[in-house]
Amino acid sequence: MPGLFHKPFRVKSHAKLKSTERRQLLDELRRCYPDAFAISGGDEAEIRLLGGNRKCDLFKSKIVAHTDQTGFVYFAAGQPILYNFSEGLRPTVYALWRAPLMSNGACVDAASGLLSVLQNGADLMAPGLVAPMPDSLARGAPCCLRLAGQFVAVGRAAATAAELAKSGGRGRAVLVDHVIGDQLWLRGDQSVGPTTADAAVAAAAVEEEAEVKVAQLSEEMGAASVDSSCNKPNEQFDEDSGESDAEAAVEIHDKDLPILCSSLLANYMSRYSSGSPLNLKATSYKKFGAFVQAMKDEGLLELNNDKGVMSVVSINWRHPLLQGELQPSLTYVDPAAASASTAAAGAASSGAAGEGPLTIEDVLFVTASSGELFKRWGHCKGSCLTGKQVRQLITEYAKAEGLQMAGRPGEVTLDALLSRLASQCGRPVLEDSLPWERLFQVCSACMTPGYRVLDCHGAVLLERRGAAPRVSMRVESRASNKCVSLLAGLPDFGVDAAQFAKRVQRALSVSAGVQSAPTGGGSGEVVSVQGDQLAYLYRLLTEDYQISKKYVTGFTPGGKKKKNKSNNKGKK
């Protein structure tokens, strides 16, 4: 039967130990492991176990294993150091690396090539032993498993040394509960630990005997459980292994799918965040549901919605974003970086004139139908490209496929992919070839238009689908024959509305503030300025903030002057 932590476990509670609970735990630890803590130098061993800080906080998690057994796991300095399933405190491999004497002398040595077999959920069989079982080890007693002198697993003795000798060296020797690479090990820093001082000597001494034992073990367990792939040492212990980190990650995660989105966040994402726990509210996604939906749109995940319960059914490990083949500035905007850029833009908008001009450029978003055309460059559904990039990639595609006509270099022969895109553009194309410009139009018609807002340094502030935003200005009448100037749409350009209102208030010495947009109003924030100030606001936006005039509506320079002339002519 697989070990306690071979499959993901459920965490029912996680809390910090009180001072009294902490003292009780340490006292029980000294009673259970006197060799490590009840001798001279025990204080030093305790300090090492607690990560070098004797006063560090200890945490206790109540868990339910895949075997429906309820137990507790204790953490110190971010590492799981102890677990207890009603059989007393047991050390983890992290604890054994910090305090080796916690083994209490109950150490079992096995062949160095068996780690992958143990990680697949198998127990240690008698032919895998490279040294006799300790005579003092009783059936069911806790023991620690070593490979080439290094602690790699914790379990229970399945038989005594006398019983194994009587059976002719066959049968189970150790029932493995916890091993490097299991779900409990993943809760720590995932280090491989130091080897003992005589590890190299021990490994060399048992190398030849280990090969014989592995062969005998293969006959005992059968080819179904020990094959050529299982006999390879884990890549973390064998630097000559040909497996890449990406392939190892696929083996670890694919077998856990499908998985609930809540379990994905709790068990696989939170521990990878450096420092403080992962805080989704500090990102632009705000909620985990929005994040996984965005990853689905990017083509990284496939989701299944079963009556409102979201689960991840597959992960595209070959996606360019996971392989590091894409430039994040073109296809993905890191939420933290975007927030920092937005904050910087807001600070710039409140500073001197011309400090942070913004630019807007039209872009095209890759759709599912056009994704086949751009996937060779790592762009998938949801990727954002400028018109220039689209033309460049289409040109490269046509030349790479040899579609440019020899006699007429200004035309391109349509292959199956281009013909399919041409039939989806709304206007059927009956020709077998198209001019370059017409081909660009056809391919662009299959993409979703949008816009991108850049700051003065070229960093992306916003990427959105649809028509580019506008800053609308108008004057509304108020009571007592007063009027107020209203300005809407500033947040769409990365301009902080509150800072903008303060700047106008200082410059004109009039009342200015921010109010909520009326129902159906675009961006949600409207700057209101006392009096008719449209001329100043127009000049401030176009000259100081460098917003193009075509994106500012509601005011035309010189409009009042022309209106007065027309009224004079009508009177005459």
C-alpha positions in Angstrom: 0.0 0.0 0.0 1.4 3.5 -0.8 2.8 5.6 2.0 0.9 8.1 4.1 2.1 11.0 1.9 2.3 9.3 -1.5 -0.9 11.1 -2.6 -2.1 14.7 -1.7 -3.6 15.1 1.8 -6.3 17.4 3.1 -5.4 20.1 5.6 -8.2 20.6 8.1 -6.5 23.2 10.3 -3.2 25.1 10.6 -2.3 27.1 13.7 0.7 28.4 15.6 1.5 26.5 18.8 1.0 28.3 22.1 3.9 28.5 24.5 2.5 25.7 26.7 1.9 23.5 23.6 5.4 24.2 22.4 7.0 23.2 25.7 4.9 20.0 25.8 6.0 19.1 22.2 9.7 19.7 23.0 9.5 17.6 26.2 7.8 14.7 24.3 10.5 15.0 21.6 13.3 14.6 24.3 11.5 11.6 25.7 11.1 9.9 22.3 14.6 10.6 21.1 17.0 10.7 24.1 20.0 9.9 21.9 19.6 13.2 20.1 18.4 15.6 22.8 19.1 14.1 26.3 22.9 14.0 26.0 25.6 16.6 26.1 25.1 18.8 23.1 21.3 18.2 23.1 20.6 22.0 23.0 22.7 22.3 19.9 20.7 19.5 18.2 17.5 21.2 19.2 18.6 24.5 17.7 19.6 22.7 14.4 16.2 21.0 14.3 14.4 24.3 14.7 16.3 25.9 11.8 19.0 27.6 13.8 16.6 29.7 15.9 15.6 28.1 19.2 12.8 30.7 19.6 11.3 30.2 16.2 7.5 29.7 15.9 6.2 26.2 15.6 3.0 25.4 13.7 0.7 22.4 13.8 -1.4 21.2 10.9 -4.2 18.7 11.2 -4.4 16.6 8.1 -6.3 13.7 6.6 -4.2 11.3 4.5 -5.5 9.6 1.3 -5.9 6.5 3.5 -8.5 8.4 5.6 -6.1 8.4 8.6 -6.1 11.6 10.6 -2.8 12.9 11.9 -0.7 16.0 12.7 2.3 17.6 11.0 4.6 20.1 12.8 6.5 22.8 11.0 9.5 24.8 12.1 11.2 27.6 10.0 8.9 26.6 7.1 10.0 22.9 7.1 7.9 19.9 8.2 10.0 18.3 10.9 7.6 15.9 12.7 4.4 14.0 12.1 2.2 11.9 14.3 -0.5 9.4 13.3 -1.4 8.1 16.8 1.9 6.1 16.8 4.1 8.8 18.4 6.3 11.5 16.9 8.1 10.5 13.8 10.9 12.7 12.1 10.7 13.7 8.5 13.7 13.6 6.2 14.3 17.3 6.9 14.5 16.6 10.6 16.9 13.7 10.0 19.2 15.8 8.0 19.3 18.4 10.8 19.5 16.0 13.7 20.8 12.5 12.4 20.6 11.0 15.9 16.8 11.1 15.8 17.1 7.8 13.9 17.7 6.2 17.4 20.1 3.8 15.7 17.2 2.2 13.7 18.8 2.6 10.3 18.2 0.3 7.3 20.6 0.6 4.3 19.3 -0.2 0.8 20.6 -0.2 -2.7 21.3 3.3 -4.1 19.2 2.7 -7.3 15.9 2.1 -5.5 14.8 5.7 -4.8 12.6 5.9 -7.8 11.0 2.6 -6.8 10.2 3.9 -3.4 8.9 7.2 -4.8 6.4 5.2 -6.9 4.8 4.0 -3.7 6.5 0.6 -3.3 7.8 -0.7 0.1 11.4 -1.9 0.5 11.7 -5.6 -0.2 14.3 -7.8 1.5 16.4 -8.3 -1.7 17.0 -4.5 -1.7 18.9 -4.5 1.5 22.6 -4.1 1.3 23.2 -4.8 5.0 21.3 -7.0 7.5 18.4 -5.5 9.4 19.4 -4.4 13.0 18.7 -7.2 15.5 17.1 -4.8 17.9 14.5 -3.7 15.4 11.1 -5.3 16.2 8.2 -5.7 13.8 6.3 -2.5 13.4 9.0 -0.4 15.1 9.9 2.9 13.4 13.1 3.0 11.4 14.9 5.3 8.9 15.9 4.3 5.5 19.3 5.2 4.0 20.6 5.0 0.4 24.3 5.4 0.0 24.6 6.8 3.5 21.9 9.4 3.1 18.5 9.5 4.8 15.8 9.3 2.2 12.7 7.7 3.9 11.0 7.0 7.2 8.9 3.9 7.8 8.2 0.8 9.9 9.9 -2.5 10.1 7.7 -5.2 8.3 9.7 -8.1 9.7 12.6 -8.7 12.2 16.0 -9.8 11.1 15.3 -13.4 12.3 12.1 -13.5 10.2 13.9 -12.3 7.1 16.6 -14.9 7.6 14.0 -17.6 8.0 12.2 -16.6 4.8 15.5 -16.8 2.8 15.9 -13.1 2.3 12.5 -12.5 0.7 9.4 -10.5 1.5 8.8 -7.0 2.7 11.5 -5.5 4.9 10.3 -1.9 5.5 6.8 -0.3 5.1 7.6 3.2 3.8 5.5 6.0 5.2 7.4 9.1 4.0 10.0 9.5 1.3 11.8 12.2 -0.6 9.6 13.5 -3.3 6.2 12.8 -1.7 3.6 15.3 -0.7 5.0 16.0 2.7 8.5 16.6 1.3 6.9 19.1 -1.2 5.7 21.2 1.7 9.3 22.0 2.6 12.0 23.8 0.6 12.4 20.6 -1.5 16.1 20.2 -0.8 17.9 16.9 -1.1 19.8 17.1 2.2 23.5 16.5 3.1 25.1 13.1 2.9 26.9 11.6 5.9 30.7 11.7 6.2 31.2 8.1 5.1 28.6 8.3 2.3 31.1 8.1 -0.5 33.0 5.2 1.0 29.8 3.3 1.7 28.4 3.9 -1.8 31.6 2.6 -3.4 31.7 -0.4 -1.1 28.1 -1.5 -1.9 28.0 -0.6 -5.6 28.6 -4.1 -6.9 26.4 -5.7 -4.3 23.6 -3.1 -5.0 23.4 -4.2 -8.7 22.9 -7.8 -7.7 20.3 -6.8 -5.1 18.4 -4.7 -7.6 18.3 -7.6 -10.1 16.9 -9.9 -7.4 14.3 -7.2 -6.4 13.2 -7.0 -10.0 12.5 -10.7 -10.1 10.6 -10.5 -6.7 8.3 -7.6 -7.6 7.9 -8.4 -11.3 8.5 -6.3 -14.4 5.2 -4.4 -13.8 6.5 -2.6 -10.8 10.2 -2.4 -11.5 11.1 -1.7 -15.1 13.9 0.1 -16.8 12.4 3.5 -16.2 12.0 2.9 -12.5 15.5 1.6 -11.9 17.0 5.0 -12.8 18.1 7.0 -9.8 16.2 10.2 -9.1 17.6 13.1 -11.2 18.1 15.1 -8.0 20.7 12.6 -6.9 22.2 11.8 -10.3 23.6 14.7 -12.2 24.0 12.5 -15.3 20.3 12.0 -15.6 19.0 13.0 -19.0 15.6 14.2 -17.7 15.0 18.0 -17.8 13.4 19.9 -14.9 10.3 20.5 -17.1 9.9 16.8 -17.8 10.2 16.0 -14.1 7.5 18.6 -13.3 5.2 16.9 -15.9 5.6 13.6 -14.1 4.9 15.1 -10.8 1.8 17.1 -11.7 0.1 15.2 -14.4 -0.6 12.2 -12.2 -2.5 14.6 -9.8 -4.9 15.8 -12.5 -7.8 16.5 -12.5 -7.5 18.7 -9.4 -9.8 21.2 -7.9 -8.8 24.8 -8.4 -8.9 25.4 -4.6 -6.4 22.4 -4.1 -4.2 23.8 -6.9 -3.9 27.1 -5.0 -3.4 25.6 -1.6 -1.1 22.6 -2.4 0.9 23.7 -5.5 1.0 27.5 -5.8 1.2 28.9 -2.3 4.5 27.2 -1.4 6.2 28.5 -4.5 5.7 32.1 -3.5 8.9 33.5 -2.0 8.8 35.2 1.4 5.2 35.9 2.4 2.3 33.8 1.4 0.8 34.3 -2.1 -1.6 37.3 -2.0 -4.0 37.3 -4.9 -5.6 40.6 -3.9 -2.3 42.3 -4.5 -2.5 41.3 -8.2 -4.7 42.6 -11.0 -6.7 39.3 -10.9 -8.0 39.9 -7.3 -9.6 36.4 -7.3 -8.2 33.0 -8.1 -11.1 32.3 -10.4 -10.2 35.2 -12.6 -6.6 34.0 -12.7 -7.3 30.5 -13.9 -9.8 31.8 -16.4 -7.1 34.1 -17.8 -4.6 31.2 -17.9 -7.3 29.2 -19.8 -7.6 32.0 -22.4 -3.8 32.0 -22.7 -3.9 28.3 -23.5 -2.0 27.1 -20.4 -4.9 25.3 -18.7 -8.0 23.3 -19.5 -10.8 23.7 -17.0 -14.0 21.8 -16.2 -17.0 23.4 -14.6 -19.1 20.8 -12.8 -22.1 22.6 -11.2 -20.0 25.6 -10.3 -17.0 23.6 -9.1 -14.0 24.4 -11.2 -11.2 21.9 -11.7 -8.0 21.8 -13.8 -8.1 18.8 -16.1 -4.8 19.4 -18.0 -1.8 21.7 -18.1 0.0 22.7 -21.3 3.6 22.3 -20.1 4.9 23.0 -23.6 3.3 26.5 -23.6 6.0 29.1 -24.5 5.3 31.1 -21.3 6.3 28.0 -19.2 9.2 27.3 -21.5 10.5 30.9 -21.3 10.4 31.3 -25.1 8.3 34.5 -25.1 9.0 38.1 -24.3 6.6 38.9 -21.4 6.3 42.5 -22.8 4.5 41.1 -25.9 2.2 38.5 -24.5 1.9 38.8 -20.8 1.8 41.7 -18.3 2.9 40.7 -14.9 0.2 41.9 -12.4 2.8 43.2 -9.9 4.7 45.0 -12.6 1.6 46.5 -14.1 0.5 47.8 -10.7 3.9 49.3 -10.1 3.9 50.9 -13.6 0.4 52.3 -13.0 1.4 53.8 -9.7 4.5 55.3 -11.3 2.3 56.8 -14.1 0.0 58.3 -11.5 3.0 59.8 -9.7 4.3 61.2 -12.9 0.9 62.7 -13.8 1.0 64.8 -10.7 4.5 66.1 -11.3 6.0 68.5 -13.7 4.6 69.0 -17.2 5.9 66.5 -19.8 7.3 64.2 -17.1 5.3 61.1 -18.1 3.7 61.3 -21.6 1.4 58.4 -22.5 1.0 56.9 -25.9 -1.7 54.7 -27.3 -1.2 52.2 -30.1 -3.7 50.0 -31.9 -3.1 46.3 -31.5 -4.6 43.0 -32.5 -5.4 40.1 -30.2 -4.8 36.5 -31.5 -8.0 34.5 -31.7 -8.5 30.7 -31.8 -8.7 30.6 -35.6 -5.7 32.8 -36.2 -3.6 31.1 -33.5 -2.5 28.4 -35.9 -0.8 31.0 -38.0 1.3 32.5 -35.2 1.9 29.5 -32.9 5.3 28.7 -34.4 6.5 32.0 -32.9 5.0 31.2 -29.5 1.8 33.3 -29.8 -1.5 31.7 -28.9 -5.0 32.8 -28.2 -5.0 36.0 -26.3 -1.5 37.2 -27.3 -1.3 40.9 -28.2 0.5 42.0 -31.4 0.9 45.4 -33.1 0.0 45.8 -36.8 3.7 45.9 -37.7 4.3 42.6 -35.9 1.4 41.0 -37.6 2.7 42.0 -41.1 6.2 40.9 -40.2 5.1 37.4 -39.0 2.8 36.9 -42.0 5.7 37.8 -44.3 8.0 35.3 -42.5 5.3 32.6 -42.7 4.7 33.1 -46.5 8.4 33.1 -47.3 9.2 30.1 -45.0 6.4 28.1 -46.7 7.5 29.2 -50.2 4.2 30.9 -51.0 5.5 34.0 -52.7 4.9 33.7 -56.4 8.1 33.5 -58.5 6.8 35.4 -61.5 4.7 37.9 -59.4 6.5 38.7 -56.2 3.7 41.1 -55.2 1.3 38.2 -54.7 1.1 35.2 -52.3 -0.3 31.8 -53.0 -2.9 30.7 -50.5 -2.2 27.4 -48.7 -4.8 25.5 -46.7 -4.3 27.6 -43.6 -4.5 31.0 -45.4 -7.5 29.8 -47.4 -9.3 28.9 -44.2 -8.6 32.3 -42.7 -9.7 34.0 -45.9 -13.1 32.2 -45.7 -13.6 33.4 -42.2 -13.0 37.1 -42.8 -16.6 37.8 -43.7 -15.9 38.4 -47.4 -15.3 35.1 -49.2 -12.1 35.0 -51.3 -12.3 33.0 -54.5 -8.8 33.6 -55.8 -5.9 31.2 -55.3 -3.6 34.1 -54.6 -3.8 37.5 -53.0 -1.6 40.7 -53.1 0.4 41.3 -49.9 -1.8 44.2 -48.7 -5.0 42.2 -49.2 -3.5 39.2 -47.4 -2.7 41.5 -44.4 -6.2 42.7 -44.4 -7.7 39.2 -44.5 -5.5 37.9 -41.6 -6.1 41.0 -39.5 -9.9 40.7 -40.0 -9.7 37.3 -38.2 -8.1 38.9 -35.1 -9.7 41.0 -32.4 -8.9 44.7 -32.5 -7.8 46.4 -29.3 -5.4 49.0 -27.9 -2.4 49.3 -25.7 -1.4 52.2 -23.4 2.3 52.8 -22.8 4.1 55.1 -20.4 7.0 57.3 -21.2 9.4 54.4 -20.8 7.5 52.1 -23.1 6.2 49.9 -20.3 2.7 48.5 -20.8 0.0 50.0 -18.6 -3.1 48.7 -20.2 -4.0 46.1 -22.9 -7.7 45.8 -23.8 -9.9 44.6 -26.5 -12.3 47.0 -28.4 -12.1 50.6 -29.5 -9.5 52.9 -28.0 -10.8 55.0 -25.1 -11.7 58.6 -25.3 -11.5 61.4 -22.8 -14.9 63.2 -22.9 -15.4 66.7 -21.7 -18.6 68.7 -21.3 -20.1 71.6 -19.3 -23.2 71.1 -17.2 -25.4 73.7 -15.6 -26.0 73.8 -11.9 -28.3 75.8 -9.6 -28.1 79.5 -9.4 -26.9 79.9 -13.0 -23.6 78.1 -12.2 -21.8 75.6 -14.4 -19.2 72.9 -13.9 -16.8 71.2 -16.3 -16.8 67.4 -16.3 -13.9 65.2 -17.5 -14.4 61.4 -17.9 -12.1 58.6 -19.1 -8.8 59.5 -17.4 -8.2 56.1 -15.8 -8.3 54.4 -19.2 -5.1 56.4 -20.0 -3.4 55.5 -16.8 -3.9 59.0 -15.3 -4.8 59.2 -11.7 -8.1 61.2 -11.5 -7.5 62.4 -8.0 -4.0 63.7 -8.7 -5.2 65.3 -11.9 -8.0 67.1 -9.9 -5.4 68.4 -7.4 -3.2 69.8 -10.1 -6.2 71.6 -11.7 -7.2 73.0 -8.4 -3.8 74.4 -7.7 -3.4 75.9 -11.2 -6.8 77.6 -11.4 -7.6 78.2 -7.7 -11.0 76.7 -8.2 -12.8 73.8 -6.6 -12.1 70.4 -8.2 -12.7 66.8 -7.2 -13.6 63.3 -8.3 -17.1 61.8 -8.4 -18.6 58.6 -9.6 -19.6 58.3 -13.2 -23.4 58.2 -14.0 -25.0 55.0 -14.9 -23.5 53.6 -18.1 -20.5 56.0 -17.9 -17.3 54.5 -19.1 -14.4 54.4 -16.6 -16.2 55.0 -13.3 -14.4 58.2 -12.3 -15.3 61.8 -13.4 -13.3 64.9 -12.6 -15.5 67.9 -11.9 -14.0 71.4 -12.0 -15.9 74.6 -11.0 -16.7 76.9 -14.0 -16.3 76.5 -17.7 -12.6 75.3 -17.9 -12.7 73.2 -21.1 -10.1 75.2 -22.9 -7.5 74.8 -20.0 -8.4 71.1 -19.6 -8.0 70.5 -23.3 -4.6 72.2 -23.4 -3.4 70.4 -20.2 -4.3 67.0 -21.7 -2.9 67.4 -25.2 0.3 69.4 -24.3 1.3 68.3 -20.8 0.0 64.7 -20.7 0.7 64.2 -24.5 -2.7 62.6 -25.2 -3.4 62.7 -28.9 -6.1 65.2 -29.9 -8.1 62.5 -31.6 -8.8 60.8 -28.3 -10.1 64.0 -26.6 -13.8 64.8 -27.4 -16.2 67.5 -26.4 -14.1 70.5 -27.2 -12.8 72.1 -30.4 -10.1 74.9 -30.1 -11.6 78.1 -31.6 -15.1 76.6 -31.6 -16.6 79.4 -29.6 -15.1 82.0 -31.9 -16.6 80.5 -35.0 -20.0 80.1 -33.3 -20.0 83.8 -32.5 -19.3 84.8 -36.1 -22.1 82.6 -37.4 -24.5 84.2 -34.9 -23.6 87.7 -36.1 -24.2 86.7 -39.7 -27.7 85.4 -38.8 -28.6 88.7 -37.1 -27.6 90.7 -40.1 
